Structure formats: structure tokens, C-alpha cells
Amino acid sequence: MIPKVINSRLAWLDTISLEAIQVLARLKTRETDGITPTAREEKLMEVCSGYIYMLNLCKEHGLFDSDDPFNIFENETLH
């Protein structure tokens, strides 16, 4: 089997987007069930939606195509 190299920065950001999607789904389900979201829950939905939106824009415009200028993340090899 050939080892696969992944960009750990993108993996981390994608994991956060999955968490944001789960939070949005839970809060939307509560809203659908007739539970009015609190002001704090509405802000959380805005933050999660904004994160997902910005991540998608960054991907669309190729902002992750170059190396990390801060050298925070290294590529990882999966065996």
C-alpha cells in the first residue's frame, strides 16, 4: 500500500466544519420542534454558519493551495 500524505491544516479545519454542521443541525432540530433558540444559541448558529461559509470561500479561491506561511502545520503521512 502506498502511503498517503495529507494536509493536516485542511484536516483540522474540515473537522471543525463537521462539528459546526452538527451544532447547526441540533439547534435547527430544536427550532423545528418548536423550541425558540436563545440569543446565545442564535449567535452560535451565526458563528457556525459564518465559519462554514468562510472555509468554503477560502477553498474556492485557493487560499489553501500554498504552504502555510506560519509553518504551524506539517503534512502527515498515513500508512
Buried (B, 14 or more C-beta within 10 A) or exposed (E): EEEEEEBBBBEEBEEBBEEBBEBBEEBEEEBEEEEEBEEEBEEBBEEBBEBBEEBEEEBEEEEBEEEEEEEEBEEEEEE
